[in-house]
Amino acid sequence: MVFLSYTKNAKLAVPGPIPIPIIGDIFRMRKYSKNPWAGFDQFREKHGKICRLQLGKFQTVLISSVDAMREVLITKGEHFA
């Protein structure tokens, strides 16, 4: 899995849960404190191989497959620059 951070000004149509102001999606990870990878796997199952999370003030993209990583970093790299 790969995480990319991007600014709020980025116009990305990446699926993900609706974050709560200030804390974002960190509260969703509390039940996975011993194994956060299980939480990321749940996000992948619900939102797809590429999904968005807001961790505190940081917008983050979770990429959970090699093909999706190639697409994001090579094919559509200008969207994430």
C-alpha positions, 0 to 999 in steps of 0.5 A, spaced: 500 500 500 502 506 498 500 513 501 500 520 497 498 526 500 495 532 496 493 539 498 486 541 499 486 545 492 487 539 488 481 537 484 481 529 485 475 525 484 477 520 489 472 516 493 472 515 500 468 516 506 466 523 508 471 526 513 469 530 520 472 537 520 478 537 524 480 530 525 478 527 518 477 520 518 482 518 524 476 516 528 475 510 523 481 507 525 481 507 532 478 500 532 484 498 528 489 501 533 493 494 534 493 492 526 492 499 522 493 494 515 486 491 517 483 498 517 486 500 510 483 493 507 476 495 510 477 502 506 479 498 500 474 493 500 468 499 501 471 504 496 476 501 491 483 500 490 484 507 490 481 511 496 481 518 499 482 519 507 483 525 511 488 524 516 488 530 521 489 536 516 492 531 511 488 529 505 491 522 503 490 517 497 491 510 499 493 505 493 492 498 494 494 495 488 500 495 483 496 496 477 493 502 481 499 505 483 502 505 476 496 508 474 496 514 479 504 515 479 505 514 471 499 515 467 495 520 471 501 523 475 500 530 473 493 530 477 497 528 483 503 533 482 
